[in-house]
Amino acid sequence: MSNAFLHIASPGIASIQPYKPGKPVSELERELGICNSIKLASNENPIAVSQRVKDVLQSEFAELARYPDGAGFALREALANRHGVTSKQITIGNGSNDVLDMIARVFLSPGFQSVFSQHAFAVYPIASMSVGADLVAVPAVEFGHDLHAMLNAITDKTRVVWIANPNNPTGTWLNEAELMHFVEQVPSDVIIVIDEAYSEYVRLDDYPDATQWITRFPNVIVTRTFSKAFGLAALRVGYSVSHPDVADLLNRVRQPFNVNSFAQAGAVAALDDDEYLAESIRVNDEGLVQLSQGLDKLGLTYIPSVGNFVAVNVGRPVAEVDKALLMEGVITRPVENYGLQHHLRISVGLQAENARALTALEKIL
């Protein structure tokens, strides 16, 4: 569809395809006239929010007419304590996507390069294009980051390199030795974004916590979110940990009151709820095993994942399978837009939801 105002839009906007979220349950049921559908499309936490968070959110209603704390003091202090840094190193966002966008606005502009991997999170190119930066998409190896090729892609025009660990939508990951080797070789004037949105789910001894590298590598920014293991996707709260000078720049472009009072209070409460986090991880561990074993029985190949999802090759154009699953009341995520024409991403749900998705796949395929 043509747009009469495209010629006056900022450079880069014309090439952007809007981010496509998973279809809501209400939309599917309205379209098809069905009920009791399930959503395994958006990598959400399948277990209900904790009672501790509910109680804290209830207390926030009394101040609904007031603006939130624009500096996010309590949340930044809690996050600083968790990561062993100072609050001056924390930047809070309306989800980690908000922080990714801040990074692009601060460090990218027309004529400079943004380097990321094929099959990497869609927000990296979207944020980069929105500020007119040149995109450098490096071909993946076994669906994951080819760090050697990414290093070779860096030029004197490169300003930001994006690393998703684990990566969405493939679930691939980088171990500490290989990622550290990469970081050591990147020029100090190139920002390295390490997106750890799914880090709480990873159960590997050699998986790195890059927040501990920032003293040695001031050009590293680590982003995280409360939307996954902490179960607060609806509240939209994320953050970054970086060198104080980098955080200062990010906070210059951060919108006032970008994280609302409910999100700030809920996130602080969630950080203290070790029992809920442990249960989230347990449910995910068991769900990944359940999905993997079920896909094995169906003879389907999939990408080994350490996130809360698995990308499965359905062996045919994925739109056909997606449509058939929707008719069964099962919402998953086709990922053709990531260059994976035959792959469907299935988020880990509750045991009964995982079983229903597998049963529907068996019926369709």
C-alpha positions in Angstrom: 0.0 0.0 0.0 1.4 3.4 -1.0 1.8 6.1 1.7 1.4 9.8 0.7 3.7 10.9 3.5 6.6 8.5 3.0 8.7 11.1 1.1 8.9 13.3 4.2 9.6 10.5 6.6 13.1 10.1 8.1 15.6 8.0 6.2 15.3 4.3 6.9 11.6 4.4 7.8 10.5 3.3 4.3 12.3 -0.1 4.7 10.9 -1.0 8.1 8.3 -3.7 8.4 6.5 -3.3 11.7 7.2 -5.8 14.4 4.5 -8.5 14.3 3.6 -9.8 17.8 1.9 -13.1 18.5 -1.8 -13.2 17.8 -3.9 -12.6 21.0 -6.2 -15.4 22.2 -9.2 -13.0 22.1 -8.5 -12.1 18.4 -8.3 -15.8 17.3 -11.5 -16.7 19.2 -13.3 -13.7 17.7 -12.2 -14.5 14.2 -13.0 -18.2 14.3 -15.8 -18.3 16.7 -14.1 -20.8 19.0 -13.2 -20.9 22.7 -10.6 -22.5 24.9 -7.7 -21.7 22.6 -4.1 -21.6 23.9 -1.3 -19.2 23.1 2.2 -20.5 22.8 3.4 -17.7 20.5 5.1 -15.0 22.5 7.6 -16.7 24.9 5.5 -15.6 27.9 5.7 -17.2 31.3 2.8 -19.8 31.5 2.4 -19.6 35.3 0.4 -16.9 37.0 2.0 -13.9 38.6 3.1 -14.5 42.2 0.9 -13.5 45.1 3.7 -11.2 46.4 3.6 -9.2 43.2 -0.2 -9.1 43.2 -0.2 -7.7 46.8 2.3 -5.0 45.9 0.4 -4.0 42.8 -2.8 -3.7 44.8 -1.2 -1.1 47.0 -0.2 1.0 44.0 -3.8 1.9 43.1 -4.0 4.5 45.8 -1.4 6.6 43.9 -2.9 6.1 40.5 -3.3 9.8 39.9 0.4 10.5 40.5 3.3 10.2 38.1 5.7 7.4 38.8 9.2 8.0 40.1 10.9 9.3 36.9 14.3 8.1 38.1 13.1 4.7 39.1 15.1 5.0 42.3 13.9 1.9 44.2 14.1 -0.4 41.1 17.5 0.8 40.1 18.8 0.3 43.6 17.4 -3.2 43.7 18.9 -4.1 40.3 22.3 -2.6 41.3 22.3 -4.8 44.4 21.4 -7.9 42.4 24.2 -7.4 39.9 26.9 -5.9 42.2 27.0 -2.6 40.4 26.0 1.0 41.2 22.6 2.5 40.4 24.4 4.9 38.0 25.0 1.8 35.7 21.3 1.0 35.4 18.9 2.2 32.7 15.3 1.2 33.0 13.0 0.8 30.1 9.4 0.0 29.0 10.5 -3.5 28.4 14.1 -4.2 27.2 12.9 -3.3 23.7 12.8 0.3 24.9 16.4 0.2 26.0 17.5 -1.4 22.7 15.8 1.6 20.9 17.7 4.0 23.2 21.0 2.4 22.3 20.2 2.8 18.6 19.2 6.5 19.1 22.4 7.3 21.0 25.0 5.4 19.0 23.7 5.0 15.5 22.9 7.5 12.7 23.1 7.7 8.9 26.4 6.5 7.5 27.3 4.3 10.4 26.8 0.5 10.7 24.8 -1.8 12.9 26.1 -5.4 12.9 23.9 -8.4 13.9 23.4 -12.0 13.1 21.1 -13.6 10.6 18.0 -15.0 12.5 18.6 -12.6 15.4 15.9 -10.6 17.2 13.9 -8.4 14.8 14.2 -5.3 17.0 17.9 -4.9 16.2 17.4 -4.0 12.5 14.2 -2.2 13.2 15.8 0.1 15.8 18.8 0.6 13.6 16.8 1.4 10.5 14.7 3.9 12.4 17.7 6.1 12.9 19.0 5.6 9.3 21.9 3.4 10.1 23.3 0.9 7.6 22.5 -2.8 8.3 25.1 -5.5 8.2 23.4 -8.9 8.7 26.1 -11.7 9.1 25.1 -15.2 7.9 24.4 -17.6 10.8 26.2 -20.9 11.5 23.9 -23.7 12.6 21.2 -21.0 13.3 23.5 -19.2 15.7 26.0 -16.3 15.8 29.1 -16.7 13.7 31.3 -14.6 15.9 34.4 -14.9 13.7 32.4 -13.6 10.7 30.8 -10.9 12.8 34.2 -9.7 14.0 35.4 -9.5 10.3 32.3 -7.5 9.5 33.3 -4.7 11.8 34.7 -1.6 10.0 35.6 1.9 11.0 31.9 2.8 10.3 30.6 0.2 12.8 29.1 1.7 16.0 27.0 -1.1 17.5 27.2 -4.9 17.4 24.2 -6.9 18.7 24.5 -10.3 20.3 21.5 -12.2 21.6 22.5 -14.8 24.2 20.4 -16.9 24.1 19.0 -15.9 20.7 15.4 -15.5 19.9 13.8 -17.2 17.8 16.4 -20.0 17.4 17.3 -20.7 21.1 21.0 -21.0 20.3 23.6 -19.7 22.8 27.2 -18.8 23.2 29.5 -20.1 26.0 31.7 -17.9 28.1 35.0 -18.6 26.4 33.8 -17.9 22.9 31.9 -14.8 23.8 34.7 -13.4 25.9 37.2 -14.1 23.0 34.9 -12.1 20.7 34.5 -9.2 23.2 38.2 -9.0 23.7 38.8 -8.4 20.0 36.1 -5.8 19.3 37.5 -2.3 19.1 36.8 -0.3 22.3 34.9 2.4 20.4 32.3 -0.1 19.2 29.3 -0.7 21.5 28.7 -4.4 22.1 25.1 -5.1 23.1 24.6 -8.5 24.8 20.9 -9.2 25.1 20.3 -11.6 27.9 16.5 -11.6 27.9 16.3 -15.4 28.5 19.3 -15.7 30.8 17.4 -16.9 33.9 16.3 -20.0 32.0 19.8 -21.1 31.0 21.1 -24.2 33.0 24.6 -24.5 31.6 27.8 -24.1 33.7 29.6 -22.3 30.8 26.9 -19.8 30.2 28.3 -16.3 30.9 26.8 -13.5 33.0 28.1 -10.5 30.9 27.0 -8.0 33.6 30.2 -9.0 35.3 32.4 -7.9 32.4 31.5 -4.2 32.3 34.4 -3.0 34.5 36.9 -4.6 32.1 34.9 -3.8 28.9 33.2 -0.4 29.3 31.8 -0.7 25.7 29.6 -3.6 26.7 25.9 -3.0 27.4 23.8 -5.9 28.8 20.1 -5.8 28.5 17.6 -7.9 30.5 13.8 -8.1 31.0 11.1 -9.0 33.5 8.8 -10.3 30.8 10.1 -13.9 30.7 11.1 -15.8 33.8 9.8 -13.1 36.2 6.3 -13.3 34.6 5.7 -9.5 34.2 5.2 -9.3 30.4 2.1 -7.2 30.7 3.8 -4.6 32.9 6.6 -3.9 30.3 9.7 -3.4 32.3 13.3 -4.1 31.3 16.7 -2.6 31.9 20.4 -2.4 30.9 23.6 -2.6 32.9 26.5 -0.6 31.5 29.4 1.6 32.3 28.2 4.8 34.1 29.3 7.0 31.1 27.2 4.8 28.7 24.2 4.8 31.1 24.5 8.6 31.3 24.0 8.8 27.5 21.2 6.4 27.5 19.4 8.2 30.2 19.6 11.4 28.3 17.3 10.0 25.6 15.1 7.9 28.0 11.6 9.3 28.0 10.3 10.7 31.3 8.2 8.2 33.3 8.9 5.5 30.7 8.4 2.8 33.4 5.1 3.1 35.2 4.6 2.8 39.0 3.0 -0.6 38.8 5.9 -1.9 36.7 8.5 -0.5 39.0 6.8 -1.8 42.2 6.1 -5.2 40.6 9.7 -5.6 39.4 11.1 -4.8 42.8 8.8 -7.4 44.4 9.6 -10.0 41.7 13.4 -9.6 42.3 12.8 -10.8 45.9 10.6 -13.7 45.0 13.1 -16.5 44.7 10.4 -19.2 45.0 8.5 -17.9 42.0 11.6 -17.7 39.9 12.6 -21.2 40.8 9.1 -22.5 39.9 9.3 -20.7 36.6 12.6 -22.3 35.8 11.3 -25.8 36.8 8.2 -25.5 34.7 10.3 -24.4 31.7 12.9 -27.2 32.2 10.2 -29.8 32.2 8.3 -28.2 29.3 11.4 -28.1 27.1 11.9 -31.8 27.7 8.2 -32.5 27.1 8.2 -30.6 23.8 11.6 -32.1 22.6 10.5 -35.6 23.3 7.2 -35.1 21.6 8.8 -33.6 18.5 11.2 -36.5 18.4 8.3 -38.9 18.4 6.8 -37.0 15.5 10.0 -37.3 13.6 10.4 -33.5 13.4 13.8 -31.7 13.6 14.2 -28.7 15.8 16.9 -26.3 17.0 18.2 -27.2 20.5 17.1 -24.4 22.8 18.0 -23.0 26.2 15.3 -20.4 26.2 11.6 -20.9 26.9 10.7 -21.9 23.3 11.8 -24.2 20.6 11.9 -23.6 16.8 10.7 -26.7 14.9 11.1 -27.5 11.2 7.7 -28.6 10.0 9.0 -29.6 6.6 6.8 -27.4 4.5 5.9 -23.7 4.1 5.1 -22.8 7.7 2.1 -20.6 6.9 0.1 -23.8 6.0 0.8 -25.4 9.4 0.2 -22.2 11.3 -3.2 -21.8 9.7 -4.1 -25.4 10.5 -3.0 -25.0 14.1 -5.1 -21.9 14.5 -8.1 -23.9 13.4 -7.3 -26.2 16.3 -7.1 -23.3 18.7 -3.4 -23.4 19.1 -1.5 -20.2 18.6 2.3 -20.6 17.8 4.7 -18.3 15.9 5.7 -18.8 12.3 9.1 -17.2 11.8 9.5 -16.7 8.1 10.3 -13.1 8.8 13.5 -14.4 10.4 14.5 -16.2 7.3 13.3 -19.6 8.6 10.7 -20.5 6.0 9.8 -23.9 7.4 10.2 -23.2 11.1 7.5 -22.6 13.8 8.5 -21.3 17.2 6.6 -22.9 20.0 6.8 -21.3 23.5 6.8 -23.5 26.5 3.4 -23.6 28.2 1.9 -25.6 31.0 2.1 -29.4 30.7 -1.4 -29.7 29.3 -0.8 -26.9 26.8 2.4 -28.5 25.5 0.6 -31.8 25.1 -2.3 -30.1 23.2 0.2 -28.4 20.8 1.9 -31.7 20.1 -1.4 -33.5 19.6 -2.5 -30.8 17.1 0.8 -31.0 15.2 0.5 -34.8 15.0 -3.1 -34.4 13.6 -2.0 -31.8 11.0 1.3 -33.3 9.9 
